[in-house]
Amino acid sequence: MAVELEFSGPYALLTLNRPDALNALRFSMIDDIAKALDCIERSTARALIVTGAGDKAFCAGADIKELMDRDLTAHRNGVWLGQRTFSRLSTLRIPSVAVLHGYAFGGGLELAMACTFRIATEGARMGLPEVKLGLIPGYGGTQRLSRLVGEARATELVMSGRTINAAEAERWGLVNRTVGSSETAPSPIEIGKAFMSEFVGFSLCASLFAREAVQRGMSTTIAEGLNIEADLSTLAYCTSDATEGMSAFAEKRKPEFKDA
Ligand code: CAA
């Protein structure tokens, strides 16, 4: 299978598994990612880790050979498929991290940008090289990159097709952190598990509301963003997990959250 889904303890593990083509995304793989998201929504997983198989790449982008010689309707439908699927990923009930090793280009970087977080290994190389093909990003790249790194840097990257390394990506805020990539370094999945262990112990309600407040606030005014925060803060306050969390603090014990 070119997209594999497994479960390991609290983690769902989604692996792009087409290493001979640097995990380039065929449309059928995007369909499989959508099906995997359905499966994850029905599971008890509390975090998703997205990785690419093989040593060379997280994902080298959309499959260029498959993109060729399509009519405009087919092209538009392909773009919608990618956008719709990656938007679902960005609002998945549980947080997600993409662990980027080797190349993360084009649609691969767009997939990573739809995750809640991104971790890069030291040798990772990232970019949106579509302009070199006479194209522009189509799976959300122009929109998510500018929200992550700001207009100037996003415009530079999409208009030049330039490749950046992990250190630059971290400085820009494109990745949350960079980890070493020596032979003894942990695998991308282990890196993802270690990172996500910081997020899995809380109420899913509070995690979701927190992410939603940030996400929705990014595309509106500060006044509207503060309203969104007030509404979501009040909703969080109404959950039994909030009662449990505050009681546990007062009673000096560990909270037992029930995601309710
Ligand atoms: N689509 C299809 N096949 C790809 C691919 C892609 N995006 N990227 C790599 N491959 C294939 C190559 O064709 C090659 O296959 P063969 O052995 O059958 O020839 C194999 O993967 C290995 O690739 P290279 O030999 O090129 O490996 P390299 O180490 O010399 O170079 C690379 C690596 C710099 C990543 C280079 O492969 C490359 O530039 N790939 C294309 C990157 C790109 O332009 N991505 C954007 C795609 S468009 C897009 O994503 C649109 C969108 O917004 C949705």
Residues whose N, C-alpha, C, O or C-beta is under 5 A from the ligand:
A	BS01	CAA	D20 A21 L22 A24 A60 G61 A62 D63 I64 K65 Y103 F105 G106 G107 P129 E130 I136 P137 G138 Y139
